[in-house]
């Protein structure tokens, strides 16, 4: 058996012992990132509900566990014990595949997410393109769910989500182009390090000429993750519950896990692209005594708080307003800013490298 394993490992340029060690190390790295992300999803749901409650002047979860911290786990246990119901006319294989795809695409993006300099599963030179591609694939789980459910409401919600994500991904693409022109690299670690002392000793592009791009990215991230005020694919007043109307039990819970994993990833991308990632807010030596992971998590938590704040305070858009904002406002502005940024870099000889 060992002979054949050596042959297979040789195809990849390894001996079997080295290949086994590499595989074990990769799996360990994946678990070190994936398990905390799933735990963070449970905690972030609690934060979400607490923020809504505070804005609406009520308590929110406060019974299960200290401060209600175990409420998410109690909800998870409840849906796990419920029966999974599959509609008679549904495509069973695709019906069950869709929520799994949503969760998978919500997790694989973390493979290139740097938590510090060198602290990353895979430090790809094209990390930004990888994240952009993964976020684009997330819509497939929703489309498959809508089609496989054999329900008009579910299919309409899926089509809404596809149109919405395509519309706002165009603007996100131009935002990333602006960042790439300033950095000269597609590597996320390089993006963070390039933001050190960008302007007046401030770490991050937030205070530079990319502030309008940050605003567009933030709003587009709300639309990408189907968050209020852009939760049209799940508008209960119009299409009951959208693409997930036929789902129950753990299959429905997987959609929520994937959605919140994507939300945290978007918050992390904003931290990396515009707020200096794990760098402290100011290039001041005493601030570097605080571990970079603390600064990064603090920024991610701040952005998630903004997500929850928007959901609790901004009314839902009409669908025509949603499309108009994406195509008639964000697209021209982001394209204009690409031209202005490139012109500035060339005119003042600021091109990286």
C-alpha positions in Angstrom: 0.0 0.0 0.0 2.8 2.4 0.9 4.3 1.8 -2.6 1.2 3.0 -4.3 0.8 6.0 -1.9 4.4 7.0 -2.8 3.5 6.9 -6.5 0.4 9.1 -6.0 2.4 11.6 -3.8 5.1 11.6 -6.5 2.6 13.0 -9.0 2.5 16.1 -6.9 6.3 16.3 -6.4 6.3 14.9 -2.8 7.3 11.7 -1.0 4.4 10.0 0.8 5.7 11.1 4.3 6.0 14.7 3.2 2.7 14.6 1.5 0.9 13.2 4.6 2.5 15.8 6.8 1.5 18.6 4.3 -2.1 17.3 4.1 -2.4 17.0 7.9 -1.0 20.5 8.3 -3.4 22.0 5.8 -6.4 20.3 7.5 -5.2 21.6 10.9 -4.9 25.1 9.5 -8.4 24.9 8.0 -9.9 23.8 11.3 -8.1 26.5 13.2 -9.8 29.1 11.0 -13.2 27.4 10.2 -14.2 26.5 13.7 -13.6 29.9 15.2 -15.5 31.5 12.2 -18.5 29.2 12.9 -18.3 30.1 16.6 -18.1 33.8 15.7 -21.2 33.4 13.6 -23.1 32.2 16.7 -21.9 35.1 18.7 -22.4 37.6 16.0 -26.1 36.6 15.7 -26.4 37.4 19.4 -24.7 40.8 18.9 -27.0 41.5 16.0 -30.1 40.8 18.1 -28.7 42.9 21.0 -28.1 45.9 18.8 -31.6 45.7 17.3 -33.0 45.4 20.8 -31.0 48.4 22.1 -32.1 50.6 19.2 -35.8 49.6 19.7 -35.4 50.1 23.5 -35.9 46.5 24.6 -33.6 43.8 26.1 -33.2 41.2 23.4 -31.8 37.8 24.3 -31.2 37.7 28.1 -32.5 34.4 29.5 -30.5 31.5 28.0 -27.1 31.6 29.6 -25.4 34.7 31.1 -26.6 37.8 29.3 -28.4 35.5 26.8 -25.1 34.4 25.3 -26.3 30.8 24.8 -29.4 31.8 22.9 -27.8 31.1 19.5 -26.7 27.6 20.6 -30.2 26.9 21.9 -31.7 28.0 18.5 -29.2 25.8 16.7 -30.2 22.8 18.8 -33.8 23.6 18.1 -33.4 23.6 14.4 -31.2 20.5 14.5 -34.0 18.5 16.2 -36.6 19.6 13.8 -37.7 17.5 10.8 -36.3 18.3 7.4 -39.2 18.6 5.0 -38.6 18.3 1.3 -41.5 19.4 -1.1 -42.9 16.7 -3.2 -42.1 18.5 -6.5 -38.6 19.6 -5.5 -35.4 18.3 -7.0 -34.2 16.5 -3.8 -30.5 16.4 -4.7 -30.2 20.1 -5.6 -32.6 21.1 -2.8 -30.2 19.7 -0.2 -27.1 20.8 -2.1 -28.0 24.5 -2.2 -27.7 25.3 1.6 -24.4 23.3 1.7 -23.0 25.4 -1.1 -24.0 28.6 0.6 -22.1 27.6 3.7 -19.1 26.3 1.8 -18.7 29.5 -0.2 -19.1 31.5 3.0 -16.1 29.7 4.5 -13.7 29.1 1.7 -13.0 32.9 1.4 -11.2 32.8 4.7 -8.5 30.6 3.2 -6.7 33.8 2.0 -7.7 36.1 4.8 -4.6 37.3 6.6 -5.0 37.8 10.4 -1.5 39.2 10.6 1.7 39.4 8.6 2.3 35.7 7.6 -0.7 34.5 9.6 -2.8 33.1 6.8 -3.7 29.6 5.4 -2.7 30.4 1.8 -0.9 33.7 1.1 -1.9 33.9 -2.5 -0.4 36.6 -4.8 -3.9 37.0 -6.2 -5.8 36.9 -2.9 -8.1 39.8 -3.8 -9.2 38.1 -7.0 -9.8 34.9 -5.1 -12.1 36.7 -2.6 -13.9 38.5 -5.4 -14.4 35.2 -7.2 -15.7 33.4 -4.1 -18.1 36.2 -3.2 -19.4 36.0 -6.8 -20.0 32.2 -6.5 -22.2 32.7 -3.4 -25.2 33.5 -5.5 -25.2 29.9 -7.0 -26.5 28.4 -3.7 -29.4 30.9 -3.7 -30.3 30.3 -7.4 -30.1 26.5 -7.0 -32.3 26.8 -3.9 -34.9 28.9 -5.7 -35.1 26.6 -8.7 -34.9 23.3 -6.9 -37.8 24.3 -4.5 -40.3 24.2 -7.4 -42.0 27.3 -5.9 -42.7 30.6 -7.7 -42.0 32.6 -4.6 -38.6 30.9 -4.0 -37.6 31.2 -7.7 -38.6 34.9 -7.7 -36.4 35.5 -4.6 -33.5 33.7 -6.3 -33.8 35.8 -9.4 -33.9 39.0 -7.4 -30.8 37.9 -5.5 -28.9 37.1 -8.8 -29.7 40.5 -10.3 -28.9 42.3 -7.1 -25.5 40.6 -6.6 -24.5 41.1 -10.3 -25.4 44.8 -10.1 -23.3 45.6 -7.0 -20.4 43.3 -7.9 -19.6 45.6 -10.8 -19.1 48.5 -8.4 -17.1 46.4 -6.0 -14.8 45.5 -8.8 -14.1 49.1 -9.6 -13.5 49.8 -5.9 -10.9 47.0 -5.8 -9.3 48.4 -9.0 -8.7 51.7 -7.1 -7.1 49.9 -4.2 -4.9 47.8 -6.5 -3.6 50.9 -8.4 -2.6 52.4 -5.1 -0.9 49.2 -3.8 0.5 47.6 -7.0 -0.3 44.1 -5.7 -3.2 41.7 -5.5 -1.8 40.2 -2.3 -3.9 41.1 0.8 -0.9 41.3 3.1 0.8 43.8 0.7 -2.5 45.8 0.7 -2.4 46.1 4.5 1.3 46.9 4.7 0.9 49.6 2.0 -1.5 51.5 4.2 1.1 52.1 7.0 1.3 55.9 7.6 -0.7 56.7 4.4 -1.5 60.3 5.5 -0.5 62.3 8.6 0.6 59.2 10.5 -2.8 57.5 10.0 -2.7 53.8 9.1 -5.4 53.0 6.4 -6.9 54.4 3.3 -10.0 55.6 5.1 -8.7 59.2 5.4 -7.2 59.3 2.0 -8.8 59.9 -1.4 -10.4 56.5 -1.3 -13.0 57.4 1.2 -15.8 57.6 -1.5 -14.8 54.1 -2.5 -15.1 52.9 1.0 -18.7 54.2 1.2 -19.5 52.5 -2.1 -17.9 49.2 -0.8 -19.8 49.4 2.5 -23.2 49.9 0.8 -22.5 47.3 -1.9 -21.5 44.8 0.8 -25.0 45.3 2.4 -26.5 44.4 -1.0 -24.1 41.5 -1.6 -25.1 39.9 1.6 -28.8 40.6 1.2 -28.9 42.7 4.3 -31.4 45.5 5.1 -32.2 47.8 3.4 -31.3 45.5 0.4 -33.0 42.3 1.6 -35.3 42.2 -1.4 -34.7 38.4 -2.1 -36.3 37.7 1.3 -39.0 40.4 1.4 -41.7 38.8 3.5 -44.4 41.4 2.5 -44.0 40.5 -1.2 -42.7 36.9 -1.6 -43.3 35.4 1.9 -39.7 34.5 2.6 -38.0 34.4 -0.8 -35.6 31.7 -1.9 -35.6 29.8 1.5 -39.4 29.6 1.9 -39.5 25.8 1.4 -36.6 25.1 3.7 -36.8 24.0 7.4 -34.6 22.5 10.1 -30.8 22.4 9.5 -31.1 23.1 5.8 -32.5 26.6 6.6 -29.9 27.1 9.3 -27.1 26.5 6.8 -28.3 29.4 4.8 -28.1 31.6 7.9 -24.6 30.3 8.7 -23.4 31.0 5.2 -25.0 34.5 5.2 -23.4 35.5 8.5 -20.0 34.0 7.5 -20.2 36.2 4.3 -21.1 39.2 6.4 -18.1 38.8 8.7 -15.9 38.2 5.6 -17.1 41.5 4.1 -16.4 43.3 7.4 -13.0 41.8 7.3 -12.4 42.9 3.7 -13.3 46.5 4.6 -10.8 46.3 7.5 -8.1 45.1 5.2 -8.7 47.3 2.2 -9.5 50.6 3.9 -8.7 50.5 7.7 -5.2 49.0 7.7 -6.2 45.5 8.8 -4.1 44.5 11.9 -2.3 47.8 12.0 -3.2 50.2 14.8 -5.1 53.3 13.7 -2.1 55.6 14.1 1.6 55.0 13.4 2.6 55.5 17.0 5.0 53.1 18.6 3.1 52.4 21.9 0.0 51.3 19.9 2.0 48.5 18.3 2.3 46.9 21.8 -1.3 45.8 21.3 -1.4 42.5 19.3 -2.5 43.1 15.7 -5.2 40.5 15.9 -6.9 42.6 18.5 -6.9 45.7 16.2 -8.3 43.5 13.4 -11.1 42.0 15.4 -12.0 45.4 16.8 -12.4 46.8 13.3 -14.4 43.8 12.1 -16.7 44.1 15.2 -17.1 47.9 14.5 -18.2 47.2 10.9 -20.6 44.5 12.0 -22.1 46.9 14.5 -22.7 49.3 11.6 -24.4 46.5 9.6 -26.7 45.8 12.6 -27.3 49.5 13.1 -28.4 49.9 9.4 -30.7 46.9 9.7 -32.5 48.3 12.7 -32.9 51.9 11.4 -33.1 52.0 7.6 -36.3 51.0 5.8 -36.2 48.5 2.9 -35.7 49.9 -0.6 -38.1 49.3 -3.4 -36.6 47.1 -6.1 -36.4 49.9 -8.7 -34.6 52.0 -6.2 -32.1 49.2 -5.5 -31.3 48.8 -9.2 -31.1 52.6 -9.8 -28.7 53.0 -7.0 -26.4 50.3 -8.3 -26.4 51.1 -12.0 -27.1 54.9 -12.1 -25.1 56.1 -9.0 -22.5 53.6 -7.8 -21.3 52.4 -11.3 -20.7 55.9 -12.7 -19.1 57.2 -9.5 -16.8 54.2 -9.1 -15.8 54.3 -12.7 -15.1 58.1 -12.4 -13.0 57.5 -9.3 -10.9 54.8 -11.2 -10.1 57.5 -13.8 -9.3 60.2 -11.2 -7.2 57.8 -9.1 -5.2 56.6 -12.1 -4.8 60.2 -13.3 -3.5 61.3 -9.9 -1.0 58.5 -9.6 0.4 59.1 -13.1 0.4 62.9 -12.9 2.2 63.1 -9.5 4.4 60.0 -10.2 2.8 58.0 -7.3 2.6 54.7 -9.1 3.8 51.9 -6.7 7.0 50.1 -7.6 
